[in-house]
Amino acid sequence: MGKDFGYLGESKTYLAIICLKCKRTEAVKKELLTNSHDVVFKDIHICKCGYKSHNINRDYIKELNKNKTAVVLFLIDFALFIIGTINGFALSNDSKEIQAIITLVGIGSGVILIGSSVYITKKESEIGLMGNQVLCSYINQENQQIIQYSREILDNKMNELKIPSNAKVITIKSKTKLYKPGKWYIWNEKDFLNLFPLIEEIKYNPNDLINATIEAIKKSISIDKIEYFYFQGEVFRENKICGGGGGGSSVIGAVVGGVIAGEAGAVVGSRKKVDSIKSELVTHDTRETIINYFDYGKRQSIFLEYEDYQTLEDIIPQKQYRIVTAIKDNLIIADLEKAESTKAITEQIKELAELKDQGILKEEEFIQKKKELLNKI
């Protein structure tokens, strides 16, 4: 069994490690550890090369750099030894050739020092980059799996619900008890107005995406429970004016102007620069479409984008406010006409009864006329 694996870095859910035998890097889930601080595996972790261990060495990178530093220090000491040796020889032999050699050795030693520092820095960044790369690779792979799983769940739900391919899409503007803001599929089926959330992957991180997919359910409103839909609001334009500031007097400007051109210059110089006036035409659109419906006898409302009014006209045209109110008005008029007609018939029957009592109509004639009038009600 090996001593341990090397620690390269970590994310919220993963920890990047390196096998000390084959130098293979991988990311392991933190749930496989006893705790993330001690970095000890619950069970023995085995690399593909056969290397295995319970432990992960958090100081792996530090120890690696420490070894490299020792090598660099050795090179520095060696370079200084050579310089000292040659320098001593140069002192005993005042030769220009020897001095030139010492200079070259000094330059070479400097190059060694710089090269060694660059080497350490490069290796440190390479190790850090290696840890980041393996973490990103595993996280991206896991995210793709989550996204794919979310798509499968969503496809199964939509197939079970048999959402028509020509279902329209609306946008709910504000949150209600049953409906969240966002885009929703909408269609009319079997006297029910059906809605199902349209899950837009780009608006979710993978974990929120799968939660939204699992929570997505169909909402249905009986057409009979819909009172009507209508739109309200207006489009208006506002002309915003800015600038025109400045003006007034400036003491500094007056002093400078006075020095240059006397009293007249002081008056002109005291005036501040006036900013130019700018105007901007801003359009405000407060229009929105509203569906009123009844849920357990209580009126509820759904607020949609104004453009969704046309969609509702195509799906439930009979629930347009103007049509619903027109139908109600016609029913009221019909009821009034019926009431007036009933009243008139009642008066006619009373008159026929009086004629019968006076002996002008026979009983059989009265019954026949009464029957004819009642049939008109």
C-alpha positions as CSV (number, residue, x, y, z in Angstrom):
1,M,0.0,0.0,0.0
2,G,1.3,3.5,-0.9
3,K,1.8,6.2,1.7
4,D,-0.8,8.7,0.3
5,F,-2.1,10.6,-2.7
6,G,-1.1,14.1,-3.5
7,Y,-3.5,17.0,-2.9
8,L,-3.8,19.4,-5.9
9,G,-6.9,21.5,-5.0
10,E,-10.6,21.4,-4.4
11,S,-14.0,22.8,-5.2
12,K,-17.3,22.7,-3.3
13,T,-18.0,19.1,-4.1
14,Y,-14.7,17.7,-5.5
15,L,-11.1,17.3,-4.4
16,A,-8.3,16.9,-7.0
17,I,-5.5,14.4,-6.3
18,I,-2.5,12.9,-8.0
19,C,-1.2,9.3,-7.8
20,L,2.5,9.4,-6.6
21,K,3.3,6.2,-8.6
22,C,1.9,6.9,-12.1
23,K,1.3,10.7,-11.8
24,R,-2.3,10.2,-12.9
25,T,-4.7,13.0,-11.8
26,E,-8.3,12.6,-10.9
27,A,-11.1,14.3,-8.9
28,V,-12.9,12.5,-6.1
29,K,-16.2,13.5,-4.4
30,K,-15.8,14.8,-0.9
31,E,-18.6,12.5,0.2
32,L,-16.0,9.7,-0.1
33,L,-13.9,11.2,2.6
34,T,-14.4,10.9,6.4
35,N,-14.2,14.7,6.5
36,S,-12.8,17.3,4.0
37,H,-10.3,18.7,6.5
38,D,-8.3,15.5,7.4
39,V,-8.7,14.3,3.7
40,V,-8.9,10.6,4.7
41,F,-10.9,8.2,2.5
42,K,-13.7,6.2,4.2
43,D,-12.4,3.2,2.2
44,I,-9.1,2.5,0.6
45,H,-8.8,4.4,-2.7
46,I,-7.2,2.5,-5.6
47,C,-5.6,4.1,-8.6
48,K,-5.8,2.4,-12.0
49,C,-2.1,1.6,-11.8
50,G,-2.8,-0.4,-8.5
51,Y,-1.4,2.3,-6.1
52,K,-3.7,2.5,-3.1
53,S,-4.0,4.5,0.1
54,H,-6.4,5.8,2.8
55,N,-4.8,9.2,2.9
56,I,-4.3,12.4,0.9
57,N,-1.3,14.6,1.6
58,R,-2.5,18.2,1.8
59,D,1.2,19.4,1.8
60,Y,2.1,17.6,-1.4
61,I,2.7,20.8,-3.4
62,K,4.7,22.5,-0.6
63,E,6.9,19.4,-0.2
64,L,7.4,19.2,-4.0
65,N,8.4,22.8,-4.1
66,K,10.6,22.4,-1.1
67,N,12.6,19.7,-2.9
68,K,13.0,21.9,-5.9
69,T,14.1,24.7,-3.7
70,A,16.8,22.4,-2.2
71,V,18.1,21.7,-5.7
72,V,18.2,25.3,-6.6
73,L,20.1,26.2,-3.4
74,F,22.6,23.4,-4.2
75,L,23.1,24.9,-7.7
76,I,23.6,28.4,-6.1
77,D,26.1,27.1,-3.6
78,F,28.0,25.3,-6.3
79,A,28.0,28.4,-8.5
80,L,29.3,30.5,-5.5
81,F,32.0,27.8,-4.8
82,I,33.2,28.0,-8.4
83,I,33.2,31.8,-8.3
84,G,35.2,31.8,-5.0
85,T,37.7,29.3,-6.2
86,I,38.4,31.2,-9.4
87,N,38.4,34.5,-7.6
88,G,41.1,33.2,-5.3
89,F,43.1,32.0,-8.2
90,A,42.7,35.4,-9.9
91,L,44.1,37.1,-6.8
92,S,47.2,35.0,-6.9
93,N,47.6,35.5,-10.6
94,D,46.9,39.0,-11.8
95,S,45.9,38.0,-15.3
96,K,43.4,39.7,-17.5
97,E,42.4,36.4,-19.1
98,I,41.6,35.0,-15.6
99,Q,39.6,38.1,-14.7
100,A,37.6,37.7,-18.0
101,I,36.9,34.0,-17.0
102,I,35.7,35.1,-13.6
103,T,33.3,37.6,-15.2
104,L,31.9,34.9,-17.5
105,V,31.5,32.6,-14.6
106,G,29.6,35.3,-12.7
107,I,27.3,35.8,-15.6
108,G,26.8,32.1,-15.9
109,S,25.9,31.8,-12.2
110,G,23.4,34.6,-12.6
111,V,21.8,32.8,-15.5
112,I,21.6,29.7,-13.4
113,L,19.9,31.6,-10.6
114,I,17.3,33.2,-12.9
115,G,16.7,30.0,-14.7
116,S,16.2,28.1,-11.5
117,S,13.7,30.7,-10.2
118,V,11.8,30.5,-13.5
119,Y,11.8,26.8,-13.3
120,I,10.3,26.7,-9.8
121,T,7.7,29.3,-10.7
122,K,6.7,27.5,-13.8
123,K,6.4,24.1,-12.0
124,E,4.3,25.7,-9.3
125,S,1.9,27.2,-11.8
126,E,1.8,23.9,-13.8
127,I,0.8,22.0,-10.6
128,G,-1.9,24.5,-9.7
129,L,-3.1,24.5,-13.3
130,M,-3.2,20.7,-13.3
131,G,-5.4,20.7,-10.2
132,N,-7.8,23.3,-11.7
133,Q,-8.0,21.4,-15.0
134,V,-8.9,18.1,-13.4
135,L,-11.5,19.8,-11.2
136,C,-13.1,21.7,-14.1
137,S,-13.1,18.5,-16.2
138,Y,-15.0,16.5,-13.6
139,I,-17.4,19.4,-12.7
140,N,-18.2,19.9,-16.4
141,Q,-18.8,16.2,-16.9
142,E,-21.0,16.1,-13.8
143,N,-22.9,19.2,-15.0
144,Q,-23.5,17.7,-18.4
145,Q,-24.8,14.5,-16.8
146,I,-27.2,16.6,-14.6
147,I,-28.4,18.6,-17.6
148,Q,-28.9,15.4,-19.7
149,Y,-30.9,13.8,-16.8
150,S,-33.0,17.0,-16.5
151,R,-33.8,16.8,-20.2
152,E,-34.9,13.2,-19.9
153,I,-37.2,13.9,-16.9
154,L,-38.7,16.9,-18.8
155,D,-39.2,14.9,-22.0
156,N,-40.9,12.1,-20.1
157,K,-43.2,14.6,-18.3
158,M,-44.2,16.3,-21.6
159,N,-44.8,13.0,-23.3
160,E,-47.0,11.8,-20.4
161,L,-49.0,15.1,-20.5
162,K,-49.2,14.9,-24.3
163,I,-48.5,18.6,-24.6
164,P,-49.4,19.4,-28.2
165,S,-46.6,20.4,-30.6
166,N,-48.5,23.6,-31.5
167,A,-48.9,24.7,-27.8
168,K,-48.5,28.4,-27.4
169,V,-46.1,30.1,-25.0
170,I,-47.0,33.0,-22.6
171,T,-45.0,34.9,-20.1
172,I,-46.3,35.3,-16.5
173,K,-45.0,38.6,-15.1
174,S,-45.5,38.3,-11.3
175,K,-45.6,35.4,-8.8
176,T,-49.0,34.2,-7.6
177,K,-49.9,31.4,-5.2
178,L,-49.9,28.8,-8.0
179,Y,-47.8,30.3,-10.8
180,K,-44.2,31.4,-10.9
181,P,-42.9,34.2,-13.2
182,G,-41.5,33.0,-16.5
183,K,-42.5,31.3,-19.7
184,W,-45.3,28.7,-19.7
185,Y,-46.8,26.4,-22.4
186,I,-50.5,27.0,-22.7
187,W,-53.2,25.0,-24.5
188,N,-57.0,24.4,-24.4
189,E,-58.0,20.7,-24.0
190,K,-61.3,19.2,-22.9
191,D,-62.7,22.5,-21.6
192,F,-59.6,23.1,-19.5
193,L,-57.0,25.8,-19.9
194,N,-53.7,24.0,-19.3
195,L,-50.3,25.5,-18.4
196,F,-46.9,23.9,-18.0
197,P,-43.6,25.7,-17.2
198,L,-41.2,26.1,-20.1
199,I,-37.8,25.3,-18.5
200,E,-35.0,27.4,-20.1
201,E,-31.7,25.7,-19.3
202,I,-29.7,28.9,-19.9
203,K,-31.3,30.5,-16.8
204,Y,-30.4,27.8,-14.4
205,N,-27.2,26.3,-12.9
206,P,-27.3,22.5,-13.1
207,N,-28.5,21.9,-9.6
208,D,-31.3,24.4,-9.8
209,L,-32.2,23.1,-13.2
210,I,-32.9,19.6,-12.0
211,N,-34.9,20.9,-9.1
212,A,-37.0,23.1,-11.4
213,T,-37.5,20.1,-13.7
214,I,-38.6,17.8,-10.9
215,E,-41.0,20.5,-9.5
216,A,-42.6,21.3,-12.9
217,I,-46.2,20.2,-13.0
218,K,-49.2,20.9,-15.1
219,K,-51.8,23.5,-13.9
220,S,-55.3,23.4,-15.2
221,I,-58.2,25.9,-15.0
222,S,-61.7,24.9,-16.0
223,I,-62.9,27.2,-18.8
224,D,-66.2,27.6,-16.8
225,K,-64.2,29.1,-13.9
226,I,-62.6,31.7,-16.1
227,E,-64.5,35.0,-15.7
228,Y,-62.7,36.8,-18.6
229,F,-59.4,38.2,-19.8
230,Y,-58.5,41.7,-20.7
231,F,-55.7,44.2,-21.0
232,Q,-55.0,47.4,-19.1
233,G,-52.3,50.1,-19.0
234,E,-51.0,52.5,-21.7
235,V,-48.0,53.6,-23.7
236,F,-46.7,57.1,-23.0
237,R,-43.6,59.0,-23.8
238,E,-41.6,61.2,-21.5
239,N,-39.2,63.9,-22.7
240,K,-36.3,63.9,-20.2
241,I,-34.2,67.1,-20.2
242,C,-30.7,67.3,-18.7
243,G,-27.9,69.7,-18.8
244,G,-28.2,73.5,-18.8
245,G,-26.3,73.7,-15.5
246,G,-23.5,76.1,-14.7
247,G,-23.8,79.8,-15.1
248,G,-23.6,82.1,-12.0
249,S,-20.4,83.7,-10.9
250,S,-16.9,82.3,-10.3
251,V,-14.4,84.2,-8.0
252,I,-11.4,82.6,-9.6
253,G,-12.7,83.4,-13.1
254,A,-13.2,87.0,-12.1
255,V,-9.7,87.4,-10.7
256,V,-8.1,85.9,-13.9
257,G,-10.4,88.0,-16.1
258,G,-9.6,91.2,-14.2
259,V,-5.8,90.7,-14.4
260,I,-6.0,90.1,-18.2
261,A,-8.6,92.7,-19.2
262,G,-9.4,95.0,-16.3
263,E,-13.0,95.5,-15.0
264,A,-14.8,94.4,-18.1
265,G,-12.6,91.2,-18.2
266,A,-13.5,90.5,-14.6
267,V,-17.3,90.6,-15.4
268,V,-16.9,88.3,-18.4
269,G,-14.4,86.0,-16.6
270,S,-16.7,85.6,-13.6
271,R,-19.3,83.7,-15.7
272,K,-19.1,79.9,-15.5
273,K,-19.5,77.7,-18.6
274,V,-23.1,76.7,-19.2
275,D,-23.6,73.0,-20.0
276,S,-25.5,72.2,-23.2
277,I,-29.1,71.1,-22.8
278,K,-29.9,67.6,-23.9
279,S,-33.2,65.9,-24.3
280,E,-34.1,62.2,-24.4
281,L,-37.5,60.7,-25.4
282,V,-38.2,57.8,-23.1
283,T,-41.1,55.4,-23.9
284,H,-43.0,53.8,-21.0
285,D,-45.2,50.8,-21.6
286,T,-47.4,49.7,-18.7
287,R,-49.7,47.5,-20.7
288,E,-50.4,44.0,-19.4
289,T,-52.9,41.2,-20.0
290,I,-54.9,39.8,-17.1
291,I,-56.9,36.6,-16.7
292,N,-59.5,36.6,-13.9
293,Y,-60.7,33.2,-12.7
294,F,-62.4,31.7,-9.7
295,D,-60.7,29.2,-7.4
296,Y,-63.0,27.7,-4.7
297,G,-65.2,30.7,-5.1
298,K,-62.4,33.3,-4.7
299,R,-61.4,35.5,-7.6
300,Q,-57.8,35.1,-8.7
301,S,-55.7,36.9,-11.3
302,I,-52.8,35.9,-13.5
303,F,-50.7,38.8,-15.0
304,L,-49.2,38.3,-18.4
305,E,-47.2,40.3,-21.0
306,Y,-49.4,42.5,-23.2
307,E,-48.4,40.5,-26.3
308,D,-50.1,37.4,-24.8
309,Y,-53.5,38.9,-25.3
310,Q,-53.5,37.7,-28.9
311,T,-52.6,34.2,-27.7
312,L,-55.6,34.1,-25.4
313,E,-57.8,35.3,-28.2
314,D,-56.7,32.3,-30.3
315,I,-57.2,29.8,-27.4
316,I,-60.2,31.0,-25.5
317,P,-61.9,33.7,-27.7
318,Q,-65.2,33.3,-25.9
319,K,-63.6,34.6,-22.7
320,Q,-62.7,38.1,-24.0
321,Y,-64.0,40.8,-21.8
322,R,-66.0,42.5,-24.5
323,I,-67.7,39.2,-25.5
324,V,-68.4,38.2,-21.9
325,T,-69.9,41.6,-21.1
326,A,-71.9,41.6,-24.4
327,I,-73.4,38.2,-23.6
328,K,-74.2,39.3,-20.1
329,D,-75.9,42.5,-21.5
330,N,-77.9,40.4,-24.0
331,L,-79.1,38.1,-21.2
332,I,-80.1,41.1,-19.1
333,I,-82.0,42.6,-22.0
334,A,-83.7,39.2,-22.7
335,D,-84.7,38.9,-19.0
336,L,-86.2,42.3,-19.0
337,E,-88.0,41.7,-22.2
338,K,-89.3,38.4,-20.8
339,A,-90.4,40.1,-17.7
340,E,-92.2,42.8,-19.6
341,S,-93.8,40.1,-21.8
342,T,-95.0,38.1,-18.8
343,K,-96.4,41.2,-17.2
344,A,-98.4,42.1,-20.4
345,I,-99.7,38.5,-20.7
346,T,-100.8,38.5,-17.0
347,E,-102.7,41.7,-17.6
348,Q,-104.4,40.2,-20.7
349,I,-105.5,37.1,-18.7
350,K,-107.0,39.4,-16.0
351,E,-108.9,41.3,-18.7
352,L,-110.2,38.0,-20.2
353,A,-111.3,36.9,-16.7
354,E,-113.3,40.0,-16.3
355,L,-115.0,39.5,-19.7
356,K,-115.8,35.9,-18.6
357,D,-117.3,37.2,-15.3
358,Q,-119.4,39.7,-17.3
359,G,-120.7,36.8,-19.4
360,I,-119.2,38.2,-22.5
361,L,-116.8,35.1,-22.9
362,K,-117.9,31.6,-22.4
363,E,-115.8,29.3,-20.1
364,E,-114.5,27.3,-23.0
365,E,-113.3,30.5,-24.8
366,F,-111.6,31.8,-21.7
367,I,-109.7,28.6,-21.1
368,Q,-108.6,28.5,-24.8
369,K,-107.4,32.1,-24.8
370,K,-105.6,31.7,-21.4
371,K,-103.8,28.7,-22.7
372,E,-102.6,30.5,-25.8
373,L,-101.3,33.4,-23.8
374,L,-99.5,31.2,-21.3
375,N,-97.7,29.3,-24.1
376,K,-96.1,32.6,-25.1
377,I,-94.3,32.9,-21.8
